[in-house]
Structure formats: C-alpha cells, structure tokens
Amino acid sequence: MDNNENKINKRFIKKLEKHIENTDSNLKYSLDRFDILIVTLSSGGLVFSMGFIKDILPLNTEINYILLKLSWILFGSSIVSNLFSQVTGYFSNKLEIKISKNLIRLERGKSVKGDQIQLEKNHNLYDSLTKYLNGASLVLLMTAVVLLIIFVSNNLK
C-alpha cells in the first residue's frame, strides 16, 4: 500500500469515527426532541379536552361523546406509539455504531465482531420500525386533534 492510499484510508477511518460520534449524538437528540413534542401535544390535547368538558360544556345537555372518546384513544395511542419508537430508535442507533466500528476494523485489517450482514439487517429492521412508529404517532396525533376540533365545534353553541 503506497503512502497516498494509506492517507486515504486514515481519512476514511477518521470520517467513520466522526460518523459514530454524530450518530451517538443523534441518538441522544432524537430521544429528546420528537418524543417530547408528541408526548407534550398529546398530553395537552387530553388535558384541554378534559377541561373543555368540565368548564365549558353546559351541564345537563345531550352530548355525543364518541368523537371525544376517539380523540382520547388516539392521543393515548400516539403516546404509546412514540414510546415504542424510542426503543426501536435506540436499538437502531446502537447497531449503526457497531456496524461503523466493524467498518473501521475492516479498514485496519482486523476481523469484524459479529455477523456484519445480520447487524445490517437488524439495523434496517429497527430503523424501518422507528420510522413507521414515528409516522404512526404523528398521524394518530393529527387525527386526534381533528376529532377534538370537530367535537368542540359541534358542542359550542
């Protein structure tokens, strides 16, 4: 291996090491942001709707609570979906770090730890699950908000 190839390999390894640092940082950031927003908004929707019933709706009226109950179910489902996505996101990022460390080991002429192909398959599975669960939590939240708005507008006179 000539000197130029050696420099290229060292740069590649440094980039992979930086990638590991960034992925680890992204793991922490992703655990702190999206979930906070979903949980906060879903919890806020639940609190708002309960306050609306208690303080704003007239007493002794015939009210259809189906939309309200559906919105509560969807707010709760959004929170649960988001919590599961945090677990799958954590495992996805941990596998990404293992995969990158193995790439560094290969570049240094060492053997990989574990089955690299299986690690990549598992990473892809967890990554896909995380994306699906995050999307589901967002759709559930938006649907709950729409149902809550319809309920409120139907019951304000």
BAFI-3210 file (N, C-alpha, C; in Angstrom, 3 decimals, decimal comma, padded with zeros to 6 digits):
// residues 157
n [1|2|3|4|5|6|7|8|9|10|11|12|13|14|15|16|17|18|19|20|21|22|23|24|25|26|27|28|29|30|31|32|33|34|35|36|37|38|39|40|41|42|43|44|45|46|47|48|49|50|51|52|53|54|55|56|57|58|59|60|61|62|63|64|65|66|67|68|69|70|71|72|73|74|75|76|77|78|79|80|81|82|83|84|85|86|87|88|89|90|91|92|93|94|95|96|97|98|99|100|101|102|103|104|105|106|107|108|109|110|111|112|113|114|115|116|117|118|119|120|121|122|123|124|125|126|127|128|129|130|131|132|133|134|135|136|137|138|139|140|141|142|143|144|145|146|147|148|149|150|151|152|153|154|155|156|157]
n.u [000,862|000,689|001,837|-000,077|-002,505|-002,613|-002,998|-005,520|-007,031|-006,723|-008,042|-010,591|-011,163|-011,117|-013,326|-015,348|-015,148|-015,903|-018,466|-019,586|-019,510|-021,278|-023,622|-024,096|-024,580|-026,854|-028,567|-029,041|-030,176|-032,441|-033,897|-034,646|-036,185|-038,368|-040,037|-040,639|-042,175|-044,413|-045,447|-045,939|-047,793|-049,867|-050,538|-051,302|-053,554|-055,250|-055,559|-056,648|-059,090|-060,365|-060,623|-062,256|-064,673|-065,283|-065,320|-066,478|-068,516|-072,045|-073,981|-076,099|-076,845|-077,596|-075,084|-073,036|-070,477|-068,729|-066,812|-065,080|-064,159|-062,910|-060,877|-059,420|-058,524|-056,906|-055,000|-053,776|-052,836|-051,027|-049,050|-048,177|-047,273|-045,186|-043,496|-042,718|-041,346|-039,126|-037,691|-037,108|-035,649|-033,442|-032,178|-031,653|-029,772|-027,705|-026,948|-026,061|-023,745|-022,186|-021,942|-020,483|-018,142|-017,213|-016,649|-014,483|-012,704|-012,357|-011,098|-008,724|-007,637|-008,432|-010,479|-014,068|-016,488|-018,962|-021,729|-021,671|-023,482|-025,890|-026,064|-026,501|-028,961|-030,607|-030,326|-031,528|-034,142|-034,899|-034,592|-036,528|-038,840|-038,785|-039,172|-041,731|-043,247|-042,859|-044,074|-046,656|-047,317|-047,368|-049,452|-051,579|-051,706|-052,371|-054,850|-056,305|-056,347|-057,884|-060,342|-060,947|-061,242|-063,485|-065,355|-065,405|-066,286|-068,812|-070,152|-070,136|-072,163]
n.v [-001,173|002,118|005,401|007,393|005,944|005,018|007,402|008,077|005,927|006,401|008,860|008,032|006,305|008,157|009,684|007,779|007,353|009,883|009,826|007,889|009,292|011,394|009,923|008,847|011,211|012,035|010,018|010,666|013,213|012,633|011,146|013,094|015,085|014,643|012,841|014,312|016,391|014,998|013,643|015,824|017,375|015,497|014,932|017,494|017,799|015,913|017,002|019,525|018,749|017,491|019,610|021,224|019,812|019,887|022,657|024,227|023,057|023,061|022,061|019,187|018,534|016,929|015,234|013,900|011,823|010,333|011,206|012,593|010,578|008,926|010,662|010,782|008,136|008,078|010,091|008,862|006,523|007,648|008,530|006,054|004,759|006,473|006,052|003,381|003,790|005,120|003,129|001,354|003,122|003,610|001,043|000,839|002,907|002,035|-000,304|000,842|002,088|-000,186|-001,354|000,617|000,639|-001,902|-001,514|000,198|-001,550|-003,382|-001,719|-001,338|-003,757|-005,754|-008,375|-008,484|-007,895|-010,070|-010,860|-009,126|-008,748|-009,628|-007,777|-005,441|-006,077|-006,249|-003,630|-002,214|-003,187|-002,248|000,472|000,911|000,206|002,206|004,514|003,951|003,803|006,403|007,860|006,835|007,734|010,471|010,710|009,657|011,575|013,905|013,147|012,812|015,460|016,667|015,303|016,159|018,905|018,876|017,782|019,800|022,008|021,095|021,139|023,625|026,363]
n.w [000,000|-000,958|000,143|-000,380|-000,581|002,014|003,426|002,458|003,475|006,237|006,447|005,728|007,869|009,966|009,215|009,524|012,279|013,166|012,184|013,862|016,293|015,631|015,114|017,626|018,988|017,578|018,367|021,046|020,678|019,109|020,890|022,592|021,305|019,177|020,524|022,807|021,756|020,629|022,906|024,586|023,091|022,728|025,381|026,146|024,517|025,675|028,271|027,638|026,457|028,559|030,354|028,810|028,789|031,510|032,216|030,173|028,565|028,608|031,424|031,914|029,262|026,176|024,861|022,361|022,943|021,458|019,479|021,144|022,883|021,011|020,199|022,568|022,749|020,477|021,095|023,313|022,054|020,308|022,066|023,117|020,773|020,142|022,335|021,906|019,522|020,416|021,681|019,543|017,967|019,578|019,579|016,836|016,433|018,133|016,793|014,404|015,267|015,964|013,427|012,057|013,583|012,965|010,263|010,496|011,755|009,649|007,752|009,035|008,780|010,457|011,935|011,806|014,416|015,281|013,057|010,266|008,161|009,293|011,357|009,856|008,651|010,925|011,851|009,733|009,992|012,589|012,112|010,128|011,577|013,519|011,979|010,967|013,365|014,369|012,326|012,582|015,168|014,726|012,802|014,294|016,351|014,847|013,775|016,129|017,039|015,018|015,363|017,945|017,527|015,847|017,636|019,626|018,098|017,336|019,752|020,862|021,461]
ca.u [000,000|001,536|001,578|-001,320|-003,616|-002,617|-003,627|-006,947|-007,623|-006,777|-009,129|-011,846|-011,367|-011,468|-014,704|-016,215|-015,146|-016,733|-019,840|-020,020|-019,784|-022,504|-024,751|-024,349|-025,207|-028,199|-029,342|-029,476|-031,052|-033,729|-034,630|-035,070|-036,983|-039,644|-040,884|-041,124|-043,248|-045,599|-045,999|-046,459|-049,011|-050,920|-050,963|-052,025|-054,878|-056,055|-055,873|-057,572|-060,422|-060,987|-061,001|-063,366|-065,883|-065,543|-065,519|-067,112|-069,764|-073,182|-074,416|-077,412|-077,173|-077,393|-073,854|-072,471|-069,073|-067,968|-065,624|-064,173|-063,532|-061,983|-059,691|-058,630|-057,856|-055,843|-053,938|-053,064|-052,132|-049,891|-048,013|-047,654|-046,513|-043,954|-042,621|-042,128|-040,376|-037,889|-036,971|-036,555|-034,629|-032,254|-031,504|-031,161|-028,549|-026,657|-026,473|-025,311|-022,410|-021,476|-021,637|-019,404|-016,918|-016,731|-016,035|-013,156|-011,873|-012,009|-010,129|-007,450|-007,184|-008,835|-011,742|-015,249|-017,127|-020,326|-022,090|-021,922|-024,701|-027,025|-026,141|-027,117|-030,378|-031,287|-030,348|-032,557|-035,442|-035,176|-034,728|-037,850|-039,845|-038,752|-039,830|-043,155|-043,859|-042,876|-045,134|-047,943|-047,608|-047,721|-050,788|-052,533|-051,843|-053,101|-056,234|-056,927|-056,597|-059,017|-061,564|-061,218|-061,760|-064,860|-066,173|-065,568|-067,137|-070,170|-070,754|-070,174|-073,387]
ca.v [000,000|003,316|006,442|008,090|005,075|004,999|008,661|007,972|005,017|007,080|009,844|007,276|005,850|009,342|010,035|006,796|007,641|011,077|009,360|007,236|010,364|012,082|009,011|008,805|012,494|011,983|009,127|011,454|014,290|012,086|010,731|014,290|016,053|014,224|012,250|015,384|017,088|014,139|013,416|017,100|017,747|014,521|015,182|018,764|017,542|015,225|017,963|020,516|018,180|017,258|020,934|021,693|019,160|020,311|024,088|024,980|022,449|023,269|020,873|018,616|018,563|015,678|015,367|012,666|011,819|009,374|011,865|012,904|009,335|008,520|011,521|010,341|006,886|008,408|010,784|007,829|005,663|008,427|008,482|004,682|004,548|007,234|005,377|002,231|004,265|005,467|001,875|000,878|004,090|003,351|-000,144|001,160|003,698|001,179|-001,170|001,696|002,259|-001,460|-001,515|001,548|000,155|-003,023|-000,961|000,687|-002,737|-003,902|-000,802|-001,525|-005,112|-006,643|-009,066|-007,821|-008,529|-010,432|-011,055|-007,784|-008,774|-009,703|-006,473|-004,500|-006,441|-005,839|-002,162|-001,787|-003,514|-001,285|001,792|000,944|000,226|003,538|005,447|003,621|004,195|007,865|008,295|006,473|008,633|011,773|010,599|009,500|012,883|014,825|012,685|013,130|016,905|016,941|014,818|017,044|020,166|018,625|017,641|021,123|022,872|020,566|021,299|025,041|026,974]
ca.w [000,000|-001,008|001,143|-000,718|-000,187|003,471|003,863|002,135|004,460|007,530|006,373|005,738|009,251|010,764|008,880|010,168|013,719|013,326|011,939|015,097|017,254|015,204|015,302|019,063|019,308|017,005|019,217|022,201|020,224|018,671|022,083|023,328|020,561|018,589|021,558|023,690|021,054|020,534|024,238|025,082|022,364|023,035|026,768|026,126|023,945|026,696|029,341|027,087|026,248|029,878|030,846|027,994|029,295|032,881|032,410|029,083|028,101|029,516|032,159|031,614|027,845|025,445|024,079|021,833|023,350|020,647|018,917|022,242|023,327|019,951|020,254|023,725|022,359|019,527|021,834|024,073|021,101|019,812|023,102|023,175|019,549|020,271|023,298|021,222|018,528|021,127|021,918|018,270|017,556|020,395|019,061|015,502|016,555|018,705|015,718|013,474|015,851|015,809|012,007|011,722|014,232|012,162|009,051|010,906|011,963|008,322|007,152|009,741|008,512|011,547|011,673|012,358|015,564|014,936|011,654|009,730|007,343|010,216|012,025|008,920|008,522|012,158|011,846|008,780|010,581|013,658|011,505|009,482|012,637|014,137|011,054|010,937|014,637|014,428|011,416|013,180|016,295|014,161|012,196|015,392|016,989|013,968|013,703|017,423|017,066|014,125|016,022|019,074|016,974|015,399|018,850|020,246|017,255|017,376|021,067|021,262|020,952]
c.u [000,905|001,052|000,250|-002,545|-003,748|-003,289|-005,135|-007,653|-007,743|-007,885|-010,484|-012,168|-011,767|-012,914|-015,684|-016,280|-015,995|-018,206|-020,400|-020,363|-021,089|-023,739|-025,109|-025,029|-026,640|-029,114|-029,893|-030,465|-032,431|-034,562|-035,208|-036,094|-038,353|-040,584|-041,441|-042,299|-044,527|-046,248|-046,614|-047,771|-050,164|-051,450|-051,757|-053,422|-055,795|-056,489|-056,877|-058,978|-061,127|-061,427|-062,190|-064,676|-066,264|-065,988|-066,373|-068,436|-070,885|-073,584|-075,801|-077,785|-076,903|-076,193|-073,402|-070,957|-068,199|-066,697|-064,596|-063,428|-062,545|-060,719|-058,817|-057,855|-056,686|-054,701|-053,099|-052,257|-050,912|-048,737|-047,364|-046,800|-045,173|-042,981|-041,958|-041,091|-039,061|-037,048|-036,335|-035,488|-033,332|-031,483|-030,942|-029,838|-027,409|-026,078|-025,663|-023,887|-021,590|-021,041|-020,459|-018,078|-016,341|-016,088|-014,639|-012,209|-011,439|-010,951|-008,751|-006,914|-007,517|-010,150|-012,890|-015,750|-018,574|-020,502|-022,528|-023,222|-025,940|-027,187|-026,844|-028,600|-031,165|-031,391|-031,450|-033,958|-035,812|-035,375|-036,097|-038,970|-039,927|-039,470|-041,331|-043,848|-043,906|-043,967|-046,511|-048,292|-048,000|-049,128|-051,860|-052,780|-052,677|-054,570|-056,972|-057,250|-057,806|-060,324|-061,942|-061,787|-063,198|-065,789|-066,447|-066,515|-068,584|-070,896|-070,680|-071,409|-073,405]
c.v [001,231|004,362|007,162|007,261|005,013|006,252|008,619|007,066|005,671|008,128|009,161|006,816|007,025|009,763|009,052|007,029|008,872|010,715|008,684|008,284|011,083|011,214|008,910|010,089|012,544|011,096|009,906|012,540|013,751|011,616|011,924|015,152|015,550|013,677|013,305|016,107|016,254|013,967|014,697|017,474|016,779|014,725|016,478|018,611|016,854|016,205|019,007|019,960|017,902|018,584|021,493|021,107|019,740|021,771|024,787|024,380|022,710|021,958|020,443|018,741|017,193|015,853|013,986|012,694|010,897|010,013|012,186|011,652|008,811|009,366|011,134|009,063|007,177|009,175|009,766|006,904|006,352|008,387|007,097|004,383|005,264|006,580|004,157|002,671|004,675|004,224|001,383|001,825|003,901|002,160|000,090|001,926|002,886|000,246|-000,386|001,904|000,975|-001,674|-000,623|001,130|-001,030|-002,542|-000,422|-000,498|-003,320|-003,025|-000,948|-002,942|-006,099|-007,321|-008,331|-008,593|-008,820|-010,624|-009,708|-007,734|-008,807|-008,393|-005,454|-004,799|-005,983|-004,315|-001,649|-002,054|-002,494|000,123|001,939|000,998|001,603|004,553|005,213|004,104|005,709|008,432|008,014|007,422|010,018|011,752|010,452|010,824|013,825|014,431|013,005|014,616|017,250|016,497|015,706|018,382|019,990|018,501|019,003|021,991|022,380|020,888|022,713|025,655|028,443]
c.w [000,000|-000,008|000,899|-000,312|001,332|004,029|003,617|003,143|005,830|007,554|006,437|007,160|010,131|010,489|009,525|011,676|014,016|013,128|013,187|016,142|016,913|015,414|016,774|019,521|018,785|017,832|020,401|021,785|019,844|019,855|022,827|022,591|020,123|019,653|022,491|023,031|021,007|021,902|024,787|024,407|022,659|024,453|026,864|025,566|024,936|027,789|028,854|026,987|027,572|030,499|030,097|028,509|030,654|032,962|031,359|028,638|029,103|030,181|031,696|030,138|027,243|024,527|023,633|022,083|022,505|020,079|019,995|022,705|022,282|019,974|021,446|023,405|021,429|020,185|022,613|023,177|020,522|020,800|023,144|021,941|019,618|021,245|022,673|020,189|019,185|021,378|020,618|017,746|018,313|019,831|017,660|015,565|017,165|017,643|014,692|013,976|015,697|014,363|011,618|012,364|013,475|010,863|009,348|011,102|010,616|007,653|007,787|009,564|009,605|011,183|012,363|013,564|015,198|013,448|011,079|008,922|008,245|010,979|011,134|008,722|009,745|012,240|010,930|009,317|011,656|013,105|010,843|010,520|013,292|013,257|011,008|012,213|014,804|013,521|011,984|014,323|015,800|013,568|013,282|016,096|016,131|013,868|014,999|017,511|016,207|014,780|017,209|018,602|016,509|016,608|019,477|019,413|017,224|018,685|021,620|020,657|021,231]
res [m|d|n|n|e|n|k|i|n|k|r|f|i|k|k|l|e|k|h|i|e|n|t|d|s|n|l|k|y|s|l|d|r|f|d|i|l|i|v|t|l|s|s|g|g|l|v|f|s|m|g|f|i|k|d|i|l|p|l|n|t|e|i|n|y|i|l|l|k|l|s|w|i|l|f|g|s|s|i|v|s|n|l|f|s|q|v|t|g|y|f|s|n|k|l|e|i|k|i|s|k|n|l|i|r|l|e|r|g|k|s|v|k|g|d|q|i|q|l|e|k|n|h|n|l|y|d|s|l|t|k|y|l|n|g|a|s|l|v|l|l|m|t|a|v|v|l|l|i|i|f|v|s|n|n|l|k]
***
